[in-house]
Structures are given as C-alpha cells and as structure tokens.
C-alpha cells in the first residue's frame, strides 16, 4: 500500500472534517465562468516522506511523473521562466505573448550572487555546498524575492528548499505557501522527491527524507466531490523508482533518466476544473 496515498487520504480527510471555509471572504482565484473559487482549508500541514522506504507517487489516480520531472528540470536545471522551454501546457494561463511568466521560479534560481568562493546562482551554490560543505546549516534556496514579486505572473507557491546531510543521506524541507490538494499536491511531492534523489546522486549521497510544509493547504469548492471519490479508493502498492546511476552531472539529467516500475493506479477520467 502506497504511503503517499495514506498521507494524502489523511490530509484530505482532516481538511474536509476540520477545515475552515473562506466563503465569507473575497478571494483572488476565479473559475472560468467568473465565479469566485472558494476553498476549505487547513493551516500549517506537515507531511513526511521516507525516500528510502518508497517513492511517494499516489495510486489513487495517475500522476504524470514524466511531466512532473520535465517541470522541475525546467525550473532547477534550465532555470527558465518561459513556457516555450517546457513540454507541458500547465503554465500557459500565466504566460504573456512571448511565453514568459515574469521574474518567477527558474529566473530566480538563475540569478548569480557573489560569495567568498566566487559567483554562484542558487542551484550551483547548493551543488557546491553539498560536495564541499555538507554539514552546513545554510544550504537552501528561496524563490520569494520581494523585490521582484510585482514582475511575477504568479507568486511562487513552492518557494524554498532547505537541505540537510546526515549519515550520508540528503534530506530536504519543501516550504509551500499554498497547495491545491487535488491538482497539485502529489505533483509537487513527486517533483521534489525526484530533485532530492538527483542532488543526492551527483553529490555522492543517498536520498533521505522529504518534509513537505504547507501553509495554506486547501481543497476548492468544485473539487470536493472529486476528492471524496478518491478517498473511497483502496491504495495500491507503490512502484519502484529507477534512476540512471551513470549520471553524475546534475545538468545531464533528462526526463528519460527516470522510470517507475510496476506503477499501477486507479482510473480517473473526470475533468478537473482549474481556478485561475
């Protein structure tokens, strides 16, 4: 039985049973027909995934893990803010006529900063420290640059990573200000689990634990019935995660460097409305 499914079920049930509705508030997101998109939510949710035990992909419905990986490479490897560099269309609603989403996500990771050892962007600084200063308590990234927020199409949701090395294992905390549980939760979990595996491998480490800290953890009003359907399903066994062990350069990974063996999942054909 997939532990990721168990965590998902527990989190969603907690939101539905104990969460607070924001229907008495004015909200920014709207549905395609212009109706305000309200949510039921919990604040300060913390979920932990042992990456040594299993790969945290859900089986209650399919997670398109290759697209997840393509997006995390778009942000962390290409350091891009243009949807033309991405093979999916999930960011199209926030892009301008040139394909740019503004000074967001990959743009922030690619800005170089001066350190005593030289000039690094945020990703290269993490890679340097994991190899040269693995015991440091300063290995982190932050996309929430207040100076540039007004030039971002969407403020970063998953905005910071903090890394920790102990006993040859790399663990990380993913901080997220906002989480749509139906459309994005397992998508983000899969992405950052893969990222930890990637960084660990090129740094001569093993993947440890992914800790997911979510500030506003919510289910949209038009998603409640769909989530309730998922909660009635029996989780299937987690698949095996396989990564190309020959890759030692972070920038050499491609979506084809990863696969899931025996990934079984329940069918899910319902169309999911997306709030913008």
C-alpha positions as a Markdown table, in Angstrom:
| # | Residue | x | y | z |
|---|---|---|---|---|
| 1 | Unk | 0.0 | 0.0 | 0.0 |
| 2 | Unk | 1.4 | 3.4 | -1.0 |
| 3 | Unk | 2.4 | 5.5 | 1.9 |
| 4 | Unk | 1.9 | 8.6 | -0.2 |
| 5 | Unk | -1.7 | 7.6 | -0.7 |
| 6 | Unk | -2.2 | 7.1 | 3.1 |
| 7 | Unk | -0.8 | 10.6 | 3.7 |
| 8 | Unk | -3.0 | 12.1 | 1.0 |
| 9 | Unk | -6.1 | 10.5 | 2.4 |
| 10 | Unk | -5.3 | 11.6 | 6.0 |
| 11 | Unk | -4.6 | 15.1 | 4.9 |
| 12 | Unk | -7.8 | 15.5 | 2.8 |
| 13 | Unk | -10.0 | 13.9 | 5.4 |
| 14 | Unk | -8.5 | 16.3 | 8.0 |
| 15 | Unk | -9.3 | 19.3 | 5.7 |
| 16 | Unk | -12.8 | 18.2 | 4.9 |
| 17 | Unk | -13.7 | 17.3 | 8.6 |
| 18 | Unk | -11.9 | 20.1 | 10.4 |
| 19 | Unk | -11.0 | 22.8 | 7.8 |
| 20 | Unk | -12.4 | 26.3 | 7.6 |
| 21 | Unk | -14.3 | 27.6 | 4.6 |
| 22 | Unk | -13.4 | 31.0 | 3.1 |
| 23 | Unk | -16.8 | 31.6 | 1.6 |
| 24 | Unk | -17.3 | 34.7 | 3.7 |
| 25 | Unk | -14.1 | 36.2 | 2.2 |
| 26 | Unk | -13.2 | 38.0 | -1.0 |
| 27 | Unk | -10.8 | 35.6 | -2.9 |
| 28 | Unk | -8.5 | 36.2 | -5.8 |
| 29 | Unk | -9.0 | 32.9 | -7.8 |
| 30 | Unk | -12.0 | 32.6 | -10.1 |
| 31 | Unk | -13.4 | 29.8 | -12.2 |
| 32 | Unk | -13.6 | 30.0 | -15.9 |
| 33 | Unk | -17.2 | 31.3 | -15.7 |
| 34 | Unk | -16.1 | 34.1 | -13.4 |
| 35 | Unk | -17.4 | 32.6 | -10.2 |
| 36 | Unk | -15.1 | 33.1 | -7.2 |
| 37 | Unk | -13.2 | 29.9 | -6.4 |
| 38 | Unk | -13.6 | 29.3 | -2.7 |
| 39 | Unk | -11.8 | 26.7 | -0.6 |
| 40 | Unk | -11.9 | 24.7 | 2.6 |
| 41 | Unk | -8.5 | 24.8 | 4.2 |
| 42 | Unk | -6.1 | 23.9 | 7.0 |
| 43 | Unk | -3.1 | 26.0 | 8.0 |
| 44 | Unk | 0.3 | 24.6 | 8.8 |
| 45 | Unk | 0.2 | 21.0 | 7.4 |
| 46 | Unk | 3.4 | 19.0 | 7.6 |
| 47 | Unk | 3.9 | 15.7 | 5.7 |
| 48 | Unk | 7.0 | 13.5 | 5.8 |
| 49 | Unk | 8.1 | 11.0 | 3.1 |
| 50 | Unk | 10.9 | 8.5 | 3.7 |
| 51 | Unk | 12.5 | 8.3 | 0.3 |
| 52 | Unk | 14.5 | 5.2 | 1.3 |
| 53 | Unk | 11.3 | 3.3 | 2.0 |
| 54 | Unk | 9.4 | 4.0 | -1.2 |
| 55 | Unk | 8.8 | 6.6 | -3.9 |
| 56 | Unk | 5.9 | 8.9 | -2.9 |
| 57 | Unk | 3.7 | 8.7 | -6.0 |
| 58 | Unk | 0.0 | 8.3 | -5.5 |
| 59 | Unk | -2.0 | 5.4 | -6.9 |
| 60 | Unk | -5.5 | 6.7 | -6.1 |
| 61 | Unk | -5.2 | 8.3 | -9.6 |
| 62 | Unk | -2.4 | 8.6 | -12.1 |
| 63 | Unk | 0.4 | 11.2 | -11.5 |
| 64 | Unk | 2.1 | 12.0 | -14.8 |
| 65 | Unk | 5.5 | 11.8 | -13.3 |
| 66 | Unk | 7.4 | 12.4 | -16.6 |
| 67 | Unk | 5.7 | 15.8 | -16.9 |
| 68 | Unk | 6.4 | 16.5 | -13.2 |
| 69 | Unk | 10.1 | 15.8 | -13.9 |
| 70 | Unk | 10.1 | 17.9 | -17.0 |
| 71 | Unk | 8.8 | 20.9 | -15.0 |
| 72 | Unk | 11.3 | 20.5 | -12.2 |
| 73 | Unk | 14.1 | 20.4 | -14.7 |
| 74 | Unk | 12.6 | 23.5 | -16.4 |
| 75 | Unk | 12.9 | 25.3 | -13.1 |
| 76 | Unk | 16.0 | 23.9 | -11.5 |
| 77 | Unk | 18.1 | 22.8 | -14.4 |
| 78 | Unk | 17.2 | 25.1 | -17.3 |
| 79 | Unk | 16.4 | 27.9 | -14.8 |
| 80 | Unk | 13.8 | 29.1 | -17.3 |
| 81 | Unk | 10.8 | 31.3 | -16.9 |
| 82 | Unk | 9.5 | 30.8 | -20.4 |
| 83 | Unk | 6.8 | 28.2 | -21.2 |
| 84 | Unk | 8.4 | 27.6 | -24.7 |
| 85 | Unk | 11.1 | 25.7 | -22.8 |
| 86 | Unk | 8.5 | 23.4 | -21.2 |
| 87 | Unk | 6.9 | 20.5 | -22.9 |
| 88 | Unk | 3.5 | 20.7 | -21.0 |
| 89 | Unk | 1.0 | 23.5 | -21.0 |
| 90 | Unk | 0.3 | 23.8 | -17.3 |
| 91 | Unk | 1.8 | 27.3 | -17.2 |
| 92 | Unk | 0.2 | 28.7 | -20.3 |
| 93 | Unk | -2.5 | 30.6 | -18.5 |
| 94 | Unk | 0.1 | 32.7 | -16.7 |
| 95 | Unk | 2.4 | 33.4 | -19.6 |
| 96 | Unk | 2.5 | 36.5 | -21.7 |
| 97 | Unk | 2.6 | 36.7 | -25.5 |
| 98 | Unk | 6.3 | 35.8 | -25.5 |
| 99 | Unk | 5.8 | 32.8 | -23.2 |
| 100 | Unk | 7.3 | 34.5 | -20.2 |
| 101 | Unk | 5.9 | 34.1 | -16.7 |
| 102 | Unk | 8.0 | 37.1 | -15.5 |
| 103 | Unk | 10.8 | 37.0 | -12.9 |
| 104 | Unk | 9.5 | 33.8 | -11.3 |
| 105 | Unk | 10.7 | 30.3 | -10.5 |
| 106 | Unk | 13.7 | 29.4 | -12.8 |
| 107 | Unk | 14.5 | 33.1 | -13.2 |
| 108 | Unk | 15.2 | 33.5 | -9.5 |
| 109 | Unk | 17.3 | 30.3 | -9.3 |
| 110 | Unk | 19.5 | 31.6 | -12.2 |
| 111 | Unk | 20.4 | 34.9 | -10.7 |
| 112 | Unk | 24.1 | 34.8 | -9.8 |
| 113 | Unk | 25.3 | 36.1 | -6.4 |
| 114 | Unk | 28.8 | 36.8 | -5.1 |
| 115 | Unk | 30.3 | 34.6 | -2.4 |
| 116 | Unk | 33.8 | 34.3 | -1.0 |
| 117 | Unk | 34.4 | 31.3 | -3.2 |
| 118 | Unk | 33.1 | 33.1 | -6.4 |
| 119 | Unk | 29.9 | 33.8 | -8.3 |
| 120 | Unk | 27.1 | 31.2 | -7.9 |
| 121 | Unk | 23.4 | 31.0 | -8.7 |
| 122 | Unk | 21.2 | 29.3 | -6.1 |
| 123 | Unk | 21.4 | 25.8 | -7.7 |
| 124 | Unk | 25.1 | 25.8 | -8.2 |
| 125 | Unk | 25.6 | 27.0 | -4.7 |
| 126 | Unk | 23.6 | 24.1 | -3.4 |
| 127 | Unk | 25.6 | 21.7 | -5.6 |
| 128 | Unk | 28.9 | 23.3 | -4.4 |
| 129 | Unk | 28.0 | 23.1 | -0.7 |
| 130 | Unk | 26.7 | 19.5 | -0.8 |
| 131 | Unk | 30.1 | 18.5 | -2.1 |
| 132 | Unk | 32.3 | 20.8 | -0.1 |
| 133 | Unk | 30.3 | 21.9 | 3.0 |
| 134 | Unk | 27.7 | 19.1 | 3.5 |
| 135 | Unk | 27.5 | 19.8 | 7.3 |
| 136 | Unk | 26.5 | 23.4 | 6.7 |
| 137 | Unk | 23.1 | 24.6 | 8.0 |
| 138 | Unk | 23.0 | 27.2 | 5.3 |
| 139 | Unk | 22.2 | 25.0 | 2.2 |
| 140 | Unk | 18.9 | 26.4 | 1.0 |
| 141 | Unk | 17.1 | 28.2 | -1.9 |
| 142 | Unk | 14.5 | 30.9 | -1.9 |
| 143 | Unk | 12.3 | 32.0 | -4.8 |
| 144 | Unk | 10.3 | 34.5 | -2.8 |
| 145 | Unk | 12.2 | 37.6 | -3.8 |
| 146 | Unk | 10.1 | 40.6 | -2.6 |
| 147 | Unk | 11.9 | 43.0 | -4.9 |
| 148 | Unk | 10.6 | 41.1 | -8.0 |
| 149 | Unk | 7.2 | 39.9 | -6.9 |
| 150 | Unk | 5.5 | 42.7 | -8.9 |
| 151 | Unk | 7.1 | 41.3 | -12.0 |
| 152 | Unk | 5.9 | 37.7 | -11.5 |
| 153 | Unk | 2.8 | 36.3 | -13.2 |
| 154 | Unk | 2.2 | 34.2 | -10.1 |
| 155 | Unk | 3.9 | 34.4 | -6.7 |
| 156 | Unk | 5.9 | 31.2 | -6.1 |
| 157 | Unk | 3.8 | 28.5 | -4.4 |
| 158 | Unk | 6.6 | 26.1 | -3.6 |
| 159 | Unk | 9.1 | 28.8 | -2.7 |
| 160 | Unk | 12.0 | 27.3 | -0.7 |
| 161 | Unk | 14.1 | 24.2 | -0.1 |
| 162 | Unk | 16.3 | 23.6 | 2.9 |
| 163 | Unk | 18.8 | 20.8 | 2.7 |
| 164 | Unk | 20.4 | 18.7 | 5.4 |
| 165 | Unk | 23.0 | 16.0 | 5.2 |
| 166 | Unk | 23.4 | 13.3 | 8.0 |
| 167 | Unk | 25.0 | 9.9 | 7.9 |
| 168 | Unk | 25.5 | 10.1 | 4.1 |
| 169 | Unk | 21.8 | 10.9 | 3.5 |
| 170 | Unk | 20.4 | 14.0 | 1.9 |
| 171 | Unk | 17.0 | 15.2 | 3.3 |
| 172 | Unk | 15.1 | 18.4 | 2.5 |
| 173 | Unk | 12.3 | 20.6 | 3.6 |
| 174 | Unk | 10.0 | 21.9 | 0.9 |
| 175 | Unk | 8.1 | 25.1 | 2.0 |
| 176 | Unk | 5.0 | 25.9 | 0.2 |
| 177 | Unk | 2.7 | 28.9 | 0.8 |
| 178 | Unk | -0.3 | 27.4 | -0.9 |
| 179 | Unk | -1.4 | 23.9 | -2.0 |
| 180 | Unk | -4.3 | 22.8 | -4.2 |
| 181 | Unk | -4.7 | 19.3 | -2.9 |
| 182 | Unk | -6.5 | 17.8 | -5.9 |
| 183 | Unk | -4.5 | 19.2 | -8.8 |
| 184 | Unk | -1.0 | 19.9 | -7.4 |
| 185 | Unk | -0.3 | 18.0 | -4.2 |
| 186 | Unk | 1.2 | 14.8 | -5.4 |
| 187 | Unk | 2.6 | 16.6 | -8.5 |
| 188 | Unk | 4.8 | 18.7 | -6.2 |
| 189 | Unk | 5.7 | 15.8 | -3.9 |
| 190 | Unk | 6.9 | 13.7 | -6.9 |
| 191 | Unk | 8.9 | 16.7 | -8.3 |
| 192 | Unk | 10.8 | 17.4 | -5.1 |
| 193 | Unk | 11.3 | 13.8 | -4.3 |
| 194 | Unk | 13.0 | 13.4 | -7.7 |
| 195 | Unk | 15.0 | 16.5 | -7.0 |
| 196 | Unk | 16.3 | 15.2 | -3.7 |
| 197 | Unk | 17.3 | 11.9 | -5.5 |
| 198 | Unk | 19.1 | 13.9 | -8.2 |
| 199 | Unk | 21.0 | 16.1 | -5.9 |
| 200 | Unk | 21.9 | 13.2 | -3.7 |
| 201 | Unk | 23.3 | 11.1 | -6.5 |
| 202 | Unk | 25.5 | 13.8 | -8.0 |
| 203 | Unk | 26.8 | 14.6 | -4.5 |
| 204 | Unk | 27.7 | 11.0 | -3.6 |
| 205 | Unk | 24.9 | 10.8 | -1.1 |
| 206 | Unk | 21.7 | 8.7 | -0.6 |
| 207 | Unk | 18.2 | 10.2 | -0.6 |
| 208 | Unk | 16.8 | 10.6 | 2.9 |
| 209 | Unk | 13.6 | 12.3 | 3.8 |
| 210 | Unk | 11.4 | 14.9 | 2.1 |
| 211 | Unk | 9.5 | 17.0 | 4.6 |
| 212 | Unk | 6.6 | 19.0 | 3.0 |
| 213 | Unk | 5.5 | 22.0 | 4.9 |
| 214 | Unk | 2.3 | 23.6 | 3.6 |
| 215 | Unk | 1.0 | 26.9 | 4.9 |
| 216 | Unk | -2.5 | 27.1 | 3.3 |
| 217 | Unk | -3.5 | 23.6 | 2.4 |
| 218 | Unk | -6.9 | 23.6 | 0.7 |
| 219 | Unk | -9.5 | 21.9 | -1.4 |
| 220 | Unk | -11.5 | 24.0 | -3.9 |
| 221 | Unk | -15.3 | 24.0 | -3.6 |
| 222 | Unk | -15.7 | 22.4 | -7.1 |
| 223 | Unk | -13.1 | 19.8 | -6.2 |
| 224 | Unk | -14.7 | 18.4 | -3.1 |
| 225 | Unk | -16.8 | 15.7 | -4.8 |
| 226 | Unk | -13.8 | 14.6 | -6.8 |
| 227 | Unk | -11.6 | 14.4 | -3.7 |
| 228 | Unk | -14.3 | 12.4 | -1.9 |
| 229 | Unk | -14.3 | 9.9 | -4.8 |
| 230 | Unk | -10.5 | 9.4 | -4.4 |
| 231 | Unk | -10.9 | 8.9 | -0.6 |
| 232 | Unk | -13.1 | 5.8 | -1.2 |
| 233 | Unk | -10.4 | 4.0 | -3.2 |
| 234 | Unk | -8.0 | 1.4 | -1.8 |
| 235 | Unk | -4.3 | 2.4 | -2.3 |
| 236 | Unk | -2.2 | 0.1 | -4.4 |
| 237 | Unk | 1.4 | -0.8 | -3.8 |
| 238 | Unk | 4.0 | 1.8 | -4.5 |
| 239 | Unk | 6.1 | 1.4 | -7.7 |
| 240 | Unk | 9.9 | 1.0 | -7.7 |
| 241 | Unk | 11.8 | 4.2 | -8.6 |
| 242 | Unk | 14.7 | 3.7 | -11.0 |
| 243 | Unk | 17.2 | 6.5 | -11.8 |
| 244 | Unk | 20.1 | 6.3 | -14.3 |
| 245 | Unk | 23.0 | 5.7 | -11.9 |
| 246 | Unk | 25.6 | 6.7 | -14.6 |
| 247 | Unk | 24.6 | 10.4 | -14.3 |
| 248 | Unk | 27.0 | 12.3 | -12.1 |
| 249 | Unk | 26.4 | 15.8 | -13.6 |
| 250 | Unk | 23.2 | 17.5 | -12.3 |
| 251 | Unk | 22.7 | 19.2 | -15.7 |
| 252 | Unk | 22.9 | 15.9 | -17.6 |
| 253 | Unk | 19.6 | 14.5 | -16.3 |
| 254 | Unk | 16.7 | 14.3 | -18.7 |
| 255 | Unk | 13.1 | 13.1 | -18.1 |
| 256 | Unk | 14.3 | 9.8 | -19.6 |
| 257 | Unk | 16.8 | 9.3 | -16.8 |
| 258 | Unk | 13.9 | 8.1 | -14.6 |
| 259 | Unk | 11.3 | 5.5 | -14.6 |
| 260 | Unk | 8.7 | 3.9 | -12.4 |
| 261 | Unk | 8.5 | 0.1 | -12.5 |
| 262 | Unk | 5.1 | -1.6 | -11.9 |
| 263 | Unk | 3.3 | 1.7 | -11.5 |
| 264 | Unk | -0.4 | 0.8 | -11.1 |
| 265 | Unk | -3.1 | 3.3 | -10.4 |
| 266 | Unk | -6.9 | 3.7 | -10.4 |
| 267 | Unk | -8.5 | 5.2 | -13.5 |
| 268 | Unk | -9.7 | 8.8 | -13.2 |
| 269 | Unk | -11.5 | 10.2 | -16.2 |
| 270 | Unk | -13.3 | 13.2 | -14.6 |
| 271 | Unk | -12.3 | 16.6 | -15.9 |
| 272 | Unk | -10.8 | 18.8 | -13.1 |
| 273 | Unk | -11.7 | 22.5 | -13.3 |
| 274 | Unk | -8.7 | 24.7 | -12.6 |
| 275 | Unk | -9.1 | 28.0 | -10.7 |
| 276 | Unk | -7.0 | 30.9 | -12.1 |
